[in-house]
Amino acid sequence: MPRLSSSALSELVFKTAREQARLIADGEISSVELVGAHLDQIEKINPAVNAIVTMVAETALDKARKADEARSADEQLGPLHGLPIAIKDLQDTAGIRTTQGSLIYEDHVPTRDALIVERVQNAGAIVVGKSNTPEFGAGSQTFNPVFGATGNPYDTSKTCGGSSGGAGVALACGMVPIATGSDLGGSLRNPAAWSNVVGIRSSIGRVPALNADLGWANLSTDGPMGRTVGDVALQLSVMAGYDPRPPLSIRESGDIFSGSLERDFKGVRIAWSRDLGGRPIDAENSRVTESQKHVFEDLGCIVEDDEPDLSTTDEIFQTLRAYSYGIKHEIHMRDHRDKLKETIIWNAERGLKLSAIELAHAERMRTRLWEQLAVFFEKYEFLALPVTSVPPFSIEDEYPTEINGVQLETYLDWMWPCYTISVTGLPAISAPAGFTQDGLPVGLQLVGRPHDEMGLLQLAHAFEGETNFWKQRPGVVG
């Protein structure tokens, strides 16, 4: 097989994951060439953005050689065969340092893979490194005391969001074609929006995870990120699927996401919300998302200005997040308080002080909310709203403290477009929706009916096909 030219390799890393997988399957490129091209891209671009924080280059190349041998021997290939992948530094990787962005785990090397890691590797993906994340994934600004901050590839003086920030940036810069992430209050969707890529938060249990602290009442889920909707669907096809150990695991194969995403949307009803009933949102951010409303109308959708009543979601989210932080950080607070950032301490203390009745009230409100949403989604198939309330802010700021003169009380308040949807339990996807006048990416959030990830992927795919924002590469790659 002839060695590809340097220019061909430079373009190869920006082809879609589906196209890269096809090239390998057809023998047009080798996995060694593909992994090598991405390692070269990491070496070239990563110093400017700090997206990949722990590398395993030699191991990745060795696995790539074995992948090529398997193909030559006509072995059955998985959907991700030979594709390099970045794993979020919150997710365990056997034999590869996993720090969670915390000094407490700075030298931690797991002995077992997280279930999502096990599944992508079983499908043929090759881990090249770990992607950066905030300390314990807390807050939507990717910085930590172990590795520092990750810059936005469209303007490195701005944040890339988080907590899957390193993953989003690595994708945008052609360092990897696929990446894992996770989402509690927006950690797949927010960084996807700010790196001009795609991230889907699926229903709890769609991508099952082991060893969760709160398996029966979880707000967090693992999931994929990619440059296109098709690439996200490709990953979801192997990440999703039933496992008997997590209690909320969905009994449906991930194979349903491997098919065509084409669909006729004529007559499909979409509720369009600018700000969920008057919540604070930056004018420029809003201008960009509002400018895309016509795309759905052009697709034949019936788009109406409407929104469900999500007024209880702030209290629900703050309570349930604090509850989860209390159990997650109880031992950290006791033994390593000096190694925790202030926002984690604040959140964990709130959780440790919660009363049983406060938690019960939150669960009751969440139950009533689900009942109301069931009625709302009888009328509409989808809800569209912003992913974020502001464009990417300074990398020097931990979080916004005000929007349009409205003072925010906590480090989480500005993330309302995402965490309100997390509370609902509905699947949601962030799709590239354009750029601010300063050239910063903005995302549109699409929300689907319960367990309807396929419909959500189809709508996002149709939107992507009309707009093609994903093709605009960040300035940092030249």
N, C-alpha and C positions, 0 to 999 in steps of 0.2 A: 504494500500500500504506500503510495507516494506521500511524502511529508507535505502538509499544507503550508502555503506561504504565510509569512507573518501577517500580511494584510487580511488573508482569509481567516486566520485564527482570531484576529481582532474582531472581525464581524461575527464569527462563530459564537462568541460568548453572549451576543445579544439576540441570537435566534431564540425562538420560544422553546421551552422545555419539550413540548410535544415534537417540534421539528428536530431538536437534538436527539431525542429518543429514536425517532425514525431513521435519522442518519446512521446511528449506531446499529440499529436492527438491520438496516439494509447493507451494512458494511462499507458505507461511504466514508466514514471516519472511524477511528478506534477510540475506545474509552481512554486510552493513555493520552491520545492527542487532545481529547476533550477536557480531561482533568488537568492536563498540563497547561492548556490554554487558560483555564480559569485560575490556576495557581499563578501564572504569569500576570494575569489581570489583578489578582490580589496583591502581588508584590509591587505592582505599578501604582495602584490607586489607593490601597488601604491606608498607607501612611497619611494621606490627606483627610481621611474621614474616620478611621478607627472603628470599622464595623466588625471585622473578624478579630477576635482577641486571643484565641488559642488555636494554633495551627497543627495539623497532623499530615503534612505534605507527603512525606515518604511512605507512610502507611496508606495514604490515599492512592498514590501511584502504584504501589504494590497490589492493592485491590483492583485498580484499573487494569493491570496486566492480567490478573486472574479473570476479570470480566471479559477481556478480549479472548482469552483461552476458552472460556465457556461458550462464547459465541461461535468460535471456530469449530468447536466440538458439536455444534448444533444442539446444545442444551436448551431447554425451555427458558426463555428470558422473561423477567418481570417487567412490569410497565415502566419502572424507573431505571432499568438496567444501564449501568455505566454513567449515570448522571451524578455530578457532584452536588452535594447538599450541605448547607450550614444548619447546625442545630443550635437553638436558643440556649444560652448558658444557664437557664433555669432547669433544663431537662437533662436528666442523667445520661451519660454516655460511658459505657464500660471502658476503663483504661484511658479515658480522656478527661483531663481536669474539668471540673464543673464547679464554678465558684458561687453562682447565684449573685455575682457582683458584690459579694460580702467578704470583709476581712475575716469573718468567722470561718469561712469555707475556702479561703484563699488557696490552700494546698489540697483540697478535697479531690480525690480520684475515685469515682464510683466503681463498683465491681459488676453492676448490672445496668442494662439499658432501660430507659423509660419505655413504656409500651409503644409510644408513637415512633421512637427511634428504632425499636425492634422491627416495627412494621415497614418503615421506609427502607430499611436495610434489607429486609426479606424480599422487598420488591426490586432490589438491585441498586438502590442509591448508594453513593460512596461519600462518606463524611470527610470533608476537607478541613473543618474547623468549627469553632463555637462562635456564635454571634453575640454581640454585646447587649447588655440589658441594665436597667437601673438596679440598685441594690434590692434584692428579693422581688424585683419586678414592681416596686412601689413607685407610683407616679408616672406620668407620661412625658418624661424627659430622661433620655438615656445617658446617664453618667453614674459612676460608682467609684469608690476609693481604690479599687483593685486595678482597673484599666483606664479610668478617666472617661471623658465624654465622647460621644459619637456625633459627628457633624452632619448637617443636612447636605446631601450631594448637590442641591441646587443653589445653596449658599451656606458655606461651612461655618459662617458666623451665627447661623440659626440652628435650633434643635431639630432633630429628626422625629421627635415624639418618642413614644414607648408604650409598653415596655419591650415590644419586639422591634426596637429601633435598629439594632445592628442588622437584623434580618432584612428589613425593608431597604436599608442603604446598600447592603451587599447585592441585593437583587437589582436595584436601580443602576448600580455601577458595573453590572456584568461580572461580578465576582463569583456568583453561583446562579443557576437557572431556577432552583427551587430552594425553599427554606421552611423550617418549622417555626411556629410561634405559639403564643397562648394569649388568652383574653379573659380578664375579669371585668374591668371597667372600660375597655376599649383598646387593649394592648395588641390586638391584631389589626383593628380598623384604623386607629389614629396614626400609627407609623406608616401604614400603607398609604393613607391619604397624603402624608407629608413627604413621601419618597416617590409618589406617582406610580405606585404599584397596587396590587390587589390583595386584600386579606379578608377571609370569611370567618365569622364567629358562627359556628354551627350550633344546633340544639345540644343541650347538655346530654351526654351519652352517645352522641353521634360519633365522636372521636373519644372512645373511652380511655381513662387514665387510671393507673393503679396507685395505691397508697395515698389517696386523697384524704385529708383530715375530715372532710365533711361530705362523704359519699352520697348521703341522702338529701343534702341541702346545699349543693355546690353552686357558686356563681361563676366559677372559672372553667374554661375548657381549652384544650390544646387544639391546634389547627394549622392549616397551611397558608403560606404567602407565595405569590408569584407575580410575574410581570403582566400576565394576562389571565382572564377568567378561565380560559381553557387549561392553563397550567395549574391553576388552583384546583379545578375539577379533577385533573389527572392525579394530583397528590391525594385529594380527598377519597378517590377511589380505592386507595390502599390504606389510608389512615383510618377510614371509617370501617365499621363492622362490629358485630356483636362479640363481646367477651363476657363470660359468666361471672367474673370476679367483681367488677364495678356494679353497684346495685342499680344504676339508672341506664346501663348500657342498652342501646336501641337494637332490637332484633331485626336488623335489615342489613344486607350485604352492601359493602361499599361499591360493588360492581355497577350499581345503578348510575354512578357518576362518570363512568367511562364512555358513555355513549355520546351521541350528537347533542349539542346545546342549541340547535336551531329550533325556532318556534315562531308561530304566527301570534302576534300580540294584539291583533285587532279586537277591540271591544273589551279588553282587560281593564279593570278599574284600579286606579292608583290614587291613594290619598297623598297629597303633597303638603308638607308642612315647612314653613320658612323658619320657625323658631319655637315650635311646640307651645304656642299660646303666649308668646311675649317674653320668652327667656332671653337673656342677654347674648347678643351675637355681633361680631365685628361686621361692619358694613361691607367691606371689601370681600370678606369671606362669603357673605350672603349674596353679594352681587354675582360672584362666580357660579355658585350653585343654582341661583334663580335663573341664570342664563341658559341652563340646560333643560329646563322644563319642557321646552318645545320638542326636544328630541323624542320624548315618550309619546307626545301627541303625534309626531311624524310617524312613529311606529304603529299608530292606530289605537293607542291606549286612550281611555277616558280618564283624564287627569282632573281631579277636583281638589281645591284647597280645603283640607280637612285634617283632623288629627284626633287620636284618642285622648282621653283625659289621663295624663300621666303625672298629675300633680302630687301623687303620693310617693313617686319613685325616689325622690331625694331622701326622705326619711327611711324608706325601705333599704335603699342602697347603703346609706351611711351606717345603718344598724347592722345589716348583714355583713358588710365589709369589716366593720369593727369586730364582730363576732368571729369571723374567720381569722383576722389578725391576732385576736386574743389567743386562740388555740395554736396558731402557727408560731407565734413569737413568745409564748409563755416562758419557755426555757431560755431563749435568747435574752429576754428581758432580765431574767434572774442571773444568768451566768456571763452575759456579754453585753450588757447595756451600753457600755462605753464604745462599742463597735457598731452601734446602730445609728442611722441618721434620725434627725429629730422628727420627721414626718412619720416614720415607722413607730417610734416611741409613742407619739401622740395617738396614732391609730390603734396600736396595741393596748395602750392604757384605757382607751375608750371601751375596747372589747372586754378587757378584764373587769371593768366596772359595770358592765351591763347587767341588768336584773332579768330574771326569767320572764317577767311580764312585759318588759320592753321588747324582748326578742319575740315573744308570742304576738304582740301587737303588730310587729313588722311582718311576721308570717301571715297573719290574718289579712293585713292590707294587701299583701302580695297575692293571696288567694282571691280576694275580691277583684283585684286588678286583672287577673287571668280571666275571670268570668266576664268582665267588661270587654276585654280584648276579643274574646270569642264572638261576641256580638258585632264588634267593629269589623272584624275580618270576615264576617258573612257578607258584608257590603263590598269590601275592598279585598283584592288579592294581595296588594302590596302597599307599603308605606314608604315614602321617600322623604328624606330630611338630611341636613348637613352631617358630616362626620365629626367636625370640630366646631367650636364656637369662635375660634380665632385662627389666623394663619400661623405658620411657624414663628415662634418668638426667639429672642436672643438665647444663645447657648449658655450665656452667663446667668440667666434667670432660672431658678428651680421650677417655678410655675407662675402663671399670671395671677395678679392680685386684684385686677379690675378689668371690666369690659364695658366700654362706652360710659365710663364714669360710675358704673355699678360696682361697688366693693364686694369682693368675694370672701367668704368666711373661712374656707378651708382650702387645702392644696388640691382638693378633688373637684371643687365646684365648677371650674371651667370645662370639665370633661362631661358636662351634662348630656350632650347629644348621644354619646355612646353608653354611659352607665344607665341612662333611663331605659335603653333597649336591653341591656344586660339583665335588668331586673325582670323584664317580661318573659324571658326564656325563649324568645323567638329568634330564629336564625337571621343574621344580618351580614351584609357584605359592604365593603368600602371599595368603590371604583373610581379611578381617576376622572376628574370632572373639569379640569382646566387649571388656569394659573392666575395669580394675582397680577396687578400691574407691575409688581417687582419681580415677577417670574417665579413665584413660589407655588408649589402644587397645592391643590384643594381637592378634597374627595367628596363624593356623594354617597350617602348611606341608603341602602335599600334593605327593607325589612320584609320578610315573608311570613306566610302562615305557619302554624306549628309543624315542625318536621319537614317543611317543604324547601329543603336546600336546593333541590333540583330546579324548581321553578325560579328560585332566586338566582341561581347560576345562569339560567336561560335568559332572564331579563337583563342581568348585568352584561352578559355576552352580547346581547342585541344592542345595548347602549354603547358598549365598547366598539362594536363594529361601525356604528354611526359616527363616533367621535374620534377614535384613534389617538387619544391623548397619551396613551401608554408608549407611543413611539418616540415621544420627545425625550431625548436623553439629557441627563444633567450635565452642567458645564464642567464638572470636575473630571469627567472622562474625556473631555476635549472634543 
